[in-house]
Amino acid sequence: MTRAGDVEGLRLGEVEAFLGIPYAAAPVGPLRWRPPAPVAPWTGVRAATQYGPSAWQAVMPEGFGPWTREYVVQDEVSEDCLYLNVWTPATRAAGPCPVLVWIHGGAFCQGSGSVPIYEGRALAAQGVVVVTLNYRLGVLGFLSHPALSQEDPAQGGGNFGLQDQLAALRWIQDNIAAFGGNPGAVTLAGQSAGALSVHMLVASPRARGLFHRAIAQSGPPTLAPIRNRAEAEADGCAFVDSLQAATPDALRSWPVAALTRTLAPGPRFMPMVDGVLLPAWPPQRSPQHLGSDVPMLVGQTADENSGLDPAYAGDDGTALDALLQRQAGSAAPALAEAYRQACAGDTGAAYHAASRDAWLAALWDWASQRLGHTHSPVYAYHFDHAPPGPETQRYGAFHTAEVPYVMSTLHAAPDRGYSSDDHALSALASRYWLNFVRTGNPNSPGMPPWPALDDRVPRMLRIAPDPTVEPMLSAACRQIVDHQQRAPTLVTLLS
């Protein structure tokens, strides 16, 4: 029983699944570019046996680059997309279960809670309630315009996709107990754009009390150049003008395909600093906006940019120099020489090391500031295992590679040929994540210890078949951190 009406799901062995539950009204017609509205109650029993439509987006169901079918949207897309999915243990424990809420990635223009690697069945079988959700994307989720701000000054206008995420968190507070979940033990988690969403909600005063722990995978704030309101509204005005419309209101009746047909592929409309939901960015630059003081688990993969950067690990020395110039400014020539020497003159290996260190530096830049102003621990990881599959040597531990391991969804890609070592690593990684969801600490007896970050001697867990605790920062990393702290709005390849 939900507050809007009864739902009937599926029994899947040890787990019950309730799919495609609406958590807000369909954001269509007059509700386009407005805050999420309440769901209209229904009578009778609503079937919750299949996923709801994913947010409107361009789809590539066969995948691209290292992201094979299990990483991408496979189902219907629609502007009517505000649905979530719940997996819960079929046999209730003595008390309510902790809750894991997963926010999908996709550069705020792609993705869905129904992507196969996010399925919550395996984790729910181990005693947690798993929720995945959709939110508005692209121009439908993040168009900014002065007219929209005037319509809704209380919310600040825009950031509709973030407002959707908040609405889903409120739905969880109101309803998750009926599914066996504990609304007082909610972990907010996400990867890539989902991780940035987590950081934004951690920083948001509107989200306080809606979650109690947070996981942000591959989304350090200093690598994301989020625009301010003036910049976002100027771009929104240019878009509306390009369609020869006077205001966004004139576009609310347009078919969604006509509205989006002129947009180039890739991200353009993203969250903005609106001063209300998101008061500042990056959050660590403004201690008064650090937000919820909750335990956090954060990290990255070893080859984040392998599928994103065409120059990644190539032998082009000018590309390495340009990368380091962006990362380290005046320190770039000395760093380039140091990387080349450390890699025995192998430019590709030097590029790989510099790219990895830029992500680590960004992660530490955020974490060191947070540790100085909050009381809760931060746990950092480095996922250093290349999954089997197409062009494994080229892509390595690519962006998103860790997700099926921690979600225990290797079964979503039988063609990849996962080995017993892969399954053992997945069991270990998911156990760390489950421990954190349950207690705010990834450790438990019998596991390789994972220390919390210490701002004096920062160490992280290298997650691999032979997990080890390693220093987080090399000397080169520290120089990159120094530059990032002087130039906090870096250009990123996250998209």
C-alpha positions in Angstrom: 0.0 0.0 0.0 1.4 3.4 -1.0 -0.2 6.7 -0.2 -1.5 7.0 -3.7 -2.9 3.5 -3.9 -2.1 -0.2 -3.8 0.5 -1.8 -6.1 1.1 -5.5 -6.9 4.6 -6.6 -8.0 6.5 -9.8 -8.8 7.8 -12.6 -6.6 11.3 -13.4 -7.8 12.5 -16.2 -5.5 14.0 -14.5 -2.4 13.0 -11.1 -3.6 9.9 -9.1 -4.4 10.1 -6.5 -7.2 7.7 -3.6 -7.7 8.5 -1.9 -11.0 7.3 1.3 -12.6 5.7 2.9 -9.6 4.9 6.6 -10.3 6.3 8.9 -7.7 5.1 12.2 -9.3 2.6 13.2 -11.9 3.5 12.9 -15.5 5.5 16.1 -16.4 3.7 16.7 -19.7 1.7 19.5 -21.3 1.1 22.3 -18.7 3.4 20.4 -16.2 6.4 20.5 -18.6 9.2 22.6 -17.0 7.4 22.8 -13.7 8.3 21.2 -10.3 7.1 17.6 -9.9 3.5 17.5 -8.9 1.8 14.9 -6.7 0.6 11.6 -8.2 -3.2 11.4 -8.6 -4.5 8.6 -6.3 -5.9 5.5 -8.0 -8.5 3.0 -7.0 -8.0 -0.8 -7.1 -4.7 -2.4 -7.5 -2.1 -1.0 -9.9 0.2 -3.5 -11.6 3.9 -2.9 -10.8 5.3 -5.7 -12.9 7.3 -3.8 -15.6 9.5 -0.8 -15.8 8.0 2.6 -16.6 9.3 4.5 -19.6 12.7 6.0 -19.3 13.2 9.8 -19.7 13.1 11.1 -23.2 16.6 10.8 -24.8 18.4 9.5 -27.8 18.9 5.7 -27.4 21.7 3.4 -28.6 20.5 0.0 -27.5 23.5 -1.9 -28.8 25.8 0.3 -26.8 28.9 2.3 -27.8 32.6 2.2 -26.9 33.2 0.0 -23.9 29.5 0.3 -22.8 27.8 -2.8 -24.1 24.1 -3.4 -24.0 23.8 -3.9 -20.3 25.1 -0.4 -19.7 22.5 1.5 -21.8 18.7 2.0 -22.0 16.8 -0.9 -23.6 13.2 0.1 -23.1 10.7 2.8 -24.1 11.5 6.5 -23.7 8.9 9.1 -22.9 8.4 12.5 -21.4 6.1 10.7 -19.0 9.0 9.2 -17.0 8.8 9.8 -13.3 8.8 6.2 -12.1 10.8 4.3 -9.6 11.5 0.6 -8.9 11.7 -1.2 -5.6 13.3 -4.6 -4.8 12.8 -5.9 -1.3 13.5 -9.2 0.5 10.5 -11.5 0.2 11.1 -12.7 3.8 11.0 -9.8 6.2 13.8 -9.5 8.8 13.1 -8.8 12.4 13.1 -5.1 11.7 13.0 -2.8 8.7 15.8 -3.1 6.2 18.2 -0.3 5.2 17.5 1.3 1.9 19.8 2.0 -1.1 18.6 4.6 -3.5 20.4 4.6 -6.8 20.6 7.6 -9.2 21.7 6.7 -12.7 24.4 8.4 -14.7 24.5 9.5 -18.3 25.8 13.2 -18.3 22.2 14.4 -17.4 21.1 13.6 -20.9 21.0 9.7 -21.0 20.3 6.8 -18.7 17.5 5.2 -16.7 16.8 3.4 -13.5 16.0 0.3 -15.6 19.4 -0.1 -17.2 20.3 -3.8 -16.7 23.4 -3.3 -14.5 21.3 -1.4 -11.9 18.8 -4.2 -11.2 18.4 -4.5 -7.4 17.5 -8.1 -7.1 20.9 -9.5 -6.0 21.5 -6.9 -3.3 17.9 -7.1 -2.1 18.4 -10.9 -1.6 21.1 -9.9 0.9 18.8 -7.9 3.2 18.5 -4.4 1.8 15.7 -2.5 0.0 17.0 -1.2 -3.4 15.3 1.7 -5.2 16.2 3.0 -8.7 14.5 6.0 -10.3 14.1 8.0 -13.4 14.3 11.8 -13.6 13.9 14.3 -16.4 17.0 14.7 -18.6 18.4 17.2 -21.1 16.3 20.2 -22.1 13.2 18.7 -20.4 15.1 18.4 -17.1 17.4 21.3 -17.0 16.2 24.2 -19.3 16.8 27.5 -17.5 15.0 30.7 -18.5 14.0 34.0 -16.8 10.4 33.2 -17.4 10.7 29.9 -15.7 12.4 31.5 -12.7 9.5 34.0 -12.5 6.9 31.3 -12.5 8.4 29.5 -9.5 10.6 31.9 -7.4 10.3 29.6 -4.3 12.1 26.8 -6.1 14.4 29.1 -8.1 13.2 27.8 -11.5 15.0 25.2 -13.5 16.9 22.1 -12.1 13.7 20.1 -12.7 15.7 16.8 -12.8 17.1 17.5 -9.4 13.7 18.5 -8.1 12.5 15.1 -9.4 15.2 13.3 -7.4 14.1 15.2 -4.3 10.5 14.2 -4.9 11.6 10.5 -5.2 13.4 10.8 -1.8 10.3 12.3 -0.2 8.2 9.4 -1.7 10.7 7.0 -0.1 10.3 8.7 3.3 6.5 8.4 2.9 6.2 4.9 1.5 9.2 2.7 1.9 8.2 1.3 5.2 5.3 -0.5 3.4 8.0 -2.3 1.4 10.0 -3.4 4.5 12.4 -0.4 4.3 13.7 1.8 7.1 13.1 5.5 6.2 15.6 6.4 8.9 18.5 4.4 7.2 18.6 5.6 3.6 21.8 5.6 1.6 21.8 7.9 -1.5 24.1 6.6 -4.2 25.0 7.2 -7.9 27.7 7.1 -10.5 28.9 9.7 -13.0 26.1 12.2 -13.4 24.4 10.2 -10.6 27.4 10.9 -8.4 27.3 14.6 -9.2 23.6 14.4 -8.3 24.6 12.9 -4.9 27.1 15.7 -4.3 24.4 18.3 -5.2 21.8 16.7 -2.9 24.4 16.4 -0.1 25.0 20.1 -0.5 21.4 21.1 -0.8 19.5 22.4 2.2 16.3 21.0 0.6 17.6 17.4 1.0 18.5 17.4 4.6 17.0 14.6 6.6 16.0 12.6 3.4 19.1 10.4 3.5 21.7 9.3 6.1 24.7 8.1 4.1 26.0 8.8 0.6 28.0 7.0 -2.1 29.4 9.0 -5.1 31.2 6.9 -7.7 33.2 8.7 -10.4 31.9 12.2 -10.0 34.3 14.5 -8.1 32.7 18.0 -8.0 35.8 19.9 -9.1 35.7 18.1 -12.4 32.3 19.4 -13.3 31.9 23.1 -14.4 28.4 23.7 -13.3 27.0 27.0 -14.6 25.5 29.8 -12.6 22.0 31.1 -13.1 22.9 33.9 -15.5 24.9 31.6 -17.8 22.2 28.9 -17.8 19.4 31.3 -18.5 21.4 32.9 -21.3 21.7 29.5 -23.0 18.0 28.8 -22.3 17.1 32.1 -24.0 19.2 31.2 -27.0 17.5 27.8 -27.3 14.0 29.3 -27.0 14.8 32.0 -29.5 16.2 29.3 -31.9 12.8 27.8 -32.0 11.2 31.2 -32.7 9.2 31.0 -29.5 8.6 34.0 -27.3 8.8 32.1 -24.0 9.1 28.5 -22.8 5.3 28.6 -22.1 4.7 28.7 -25.8 6.7 25.5 -26.2 4.7 23.5 -23.6 2.3 22.3 -26.2 4.9 21.2 -28.7 5.5 17.5 -29.3 8.6 16.4 -27.5 10.2 15.2 -30.7 9.8 18.6 -32.4 11.1 20.3 -29.3 14.4 18.3 -29.3 15.0 17.7 -33.0 17.5 20.6 -33.3 19.6 19.6 -30.4 23.0 18.1 -31.0 23.9 14.8 -29.3 25.5 15.0 -25.9 25.0 17.2 -22.9 24.0 20.8 -23.1 21.4 21.4 -20.4 22.7 20.5 -17.0 22.1 21.5 -13.3 22.9 25.1 -12.4 23.7 26.9 -9.2 20.2 28.3 -8.5 20.8 29.7 -5.0 17.9 27.6 -3.6 18.2 23.9 -4.3 21.9 24.2 -5.1 23.3 27.2 -3.3 27.0 26.9 -4.4 29.4 24.8 -6.5 31.8 23.2 -6.0 30.4 22.6 -2.5 33.7 22.4 -0.7 34.7 25.9 -1.8 32.0 27.3 0.5 32.1 25.7 4.0 28.7 27.0 4.9 27.2 25.1 1.9 28.8 21.7 2.7 25.3 20.4 3.5 24.4 17.2 5.2 27.1 15.8 7.5 26.8 12.1 6.6 29.3 9.3 6.1 30.4 9.2 2.4 32.0 6.5 0.2 33.6 8.0 -2.9 36.0 6.8 -5.6 36.9 6.2 -9.2 38.1 3.6 -11.7 41.7 3.3 -12.9 40.8 4.2 -16.5 38.0 6.8 -16.2 38.7 8.5 -19.5 39.5 5.5 -21.7 36.1 5.6 -23.4 35.7 9.3 -23.2 39.0 10.8 -24.4 40.1 10.0 -28.0 43.7 10.8 -27.0 43.7 8.5 -24.0 46.9 6.4 -23.6 48.0 7.3 -27.1 51.6 8.2 -28.1 50.9 11.8 -29.0 53.2 13.8 -26.9 51.4 17.1 -27.6 48.2 15.6 -26.2 50.0 14.7 -23.0 51.4 18.3 -22.8 47.9 19.8 -23.4 46.4 17.5 -20.7 48.9 18.5 -18.1 48.6 22.2 -19.1 44.9 21.9 -18.3 45.6 20.0 -15.1 48.6 21.8 -13.7 49.2 25.1 -15.4 52.7 26.4 -15.0 53.8 23.1 -13.4 53.0 21.2 -16.6 56.4 21.0 -18.3 58.1 19.7 -15.2 55.3 17.2 -14.6 55.3 16.0 -18.2 59.0 15.2 -17.9 58.4 13.5 -14.5 55.6 11.3 -15.9 57.7 10.4 -18.9 60.7 9.4 -16.8 58.4 7.4 -14.4 57.0 5.6 -17.4 60.3 4.9 -19.1 59.5 7.2 -21.9 56.2 5.5 -22.8 53.9 8.5 -23.7 50.8 6.4 -23.6 51.5 5.1 -20.1 52.4 8.7 -19.0 49.0 9.9 -20.4 47.2 7.2 -18.5 49.0 8.1 -15.2 48.4 11.8 -15.6 44.7 11.2 -16.4 44.3 8.9 -13.3 46.1 11.4 -11.1 43.8 14.3 -12.3 40.8 12.3 -11.1 42.5 11.4 -7.8 43.5 15.0 -7.3 40.0 16.2 -7.9 38.7 13.6 -5.4 41.2 14.7 -2.8 40.5 18.4 -3.4 36.9 17.8 -2.5 37.5 15.3 0.3 40.2 17.4 2.1 37.9 20.4 2.3 35.0 18.3 3.5 37.1 16.6 6.2 38.0 20.0 7.5 34.4 21.1 8.1 32.4 17.9 8.9 32.5 15.2 11.5 31.5 12.1 9.4 34.1 9.8 7.8 34.9 9.6 4.1 36.0 6.3 2.6 37.9 6.5 -0.8 38.4 3.7 -3.3 40.3 3.1 -6.6 38.7 0.3 -8.8 41.6 -1.2 -10.6 40.3 -4.2 -12.5 39.6 -4.4 -16.2 36.5 -6.5 -16.9 36.6 -9.0 -19.7 34.8 -7.9 -22.9 35.4 -6.1 -26.2 38.8 -4.4 -26.4 39.7 -5.0 -22.8 43.3 -3.9 -23.3 42.2 -0.6 -24.8 39.5 0.3 -22.3 40.8 -1.2 -19.0 38.8 -0.3 -15.9 36.6 2.1 -17.8 34.1 4.7 -16.5 31.2 2.7 -15.0 33.2 -0.6 -15.0 32.8 -1.0 -11.2 29.0 -0.7 -11.2 28.0 -4.3 -12.1 30.6 -5.6 -9.6 29.2 -3.5 -6.7 25.6 -4.1 -7.7 26.2 -7.9 -8.2 24.8 -7.7 -11.7 27.6 -9.5 -13.7 24.8 -11.8 -14.9 23.4 -9.0 -17.0 26.2 -9.6 -19.5 26.8 -13.3 -20.0 28.7 -12.7 -23.3 31.5 -10.9 -21.5 32.8 -14.2 -20.1 33.3 -13.2 -16.5 35.6 -15.6 -14.6 35.5 -17.0 -11.1 37.9 -14.1 -10.2 35.4 -11.6 -11.4 32.6 -13.2 -9.4 34.8 -13.3 -6.3 35.7 -9.6 -6.8 32.0 -8.7 -7.2 31.2 -10.6 -3.9 33.9 -8.6 -2.1 33.0 -5.2 -3.6 29.2 -5.6 -3.0 29.9 -6.7 0.5 31.8 -3.5 1.2 28.9 -1.5 -0.3 26.3 -3.4 1.7 28.2 -2.9 4.9 28.2 0.8 4.2 24.5 0.9 3.5 23.8 -0.9 6.8 26.2 1.0 9.1 28.0 3.8 7.3 31.2 1.8 7.5 32.3 -0.6 4.7 34.3 -2.8 7.0 33.4 -6.0 8.7 35.3 -8.9 10.2 37.2 -11.1 7.7 37.6 -8.5 5.0 40.7 -6.5 4.0 40.5 -3.4 6.1 39.4 -0.1 4.5 40.6 2.9 6.5 38.6 6.2 6.5 40.4 9.1 4.9 42.9 11.0 7.0 43.8 14.5 5.9 47.4 14.0 7.2 48.2 10.7 5.4 45.3 10.0 2.9 45.0 6.4 1.9 42.4 4.6 -0.3 41.4 1.1 -0.9 42.5 -0.3 -4.3 39.7 -2.6 -5.3 41.1 -5.5 -7.3 41.5 -9.3 -7.0 44.3 -8.5 -4.6 42.9 -5.5 -2.7 45.4 -3.2 -1.0 45.4 0.0 0.9 47.5 2.6 -0.9 48.5 6.3 -0.6 46.0 8.5 -2.4 48.4 11.2 -3.5 51.7 11.1 -5.4 53.9 14.2 -5.6 52.4 14.8 -9.0 48.9 14.6 -7.6 49.7 17.2 -5.0 50.8 19.7 -7.7 47.6 19.0 -9.6 45.6 19.6 -6.5 47.3 22.9 -5.9 46.4 24.0 -9.4 42.8 22.8 -9.1 42.4 24.8 -5.9 43.4 27.9 -7.8 41.2 27.1 -10.8 38.1 25.3 -9.5 36.1 25.3 -12.7 37.9 22.8 -14.8 36.9 21.5 -18.2 35.9 17.8 -17.9 35.6 14.8 -20.1 32.8 13.4 -17.8 30.3 13.7 -20.6 
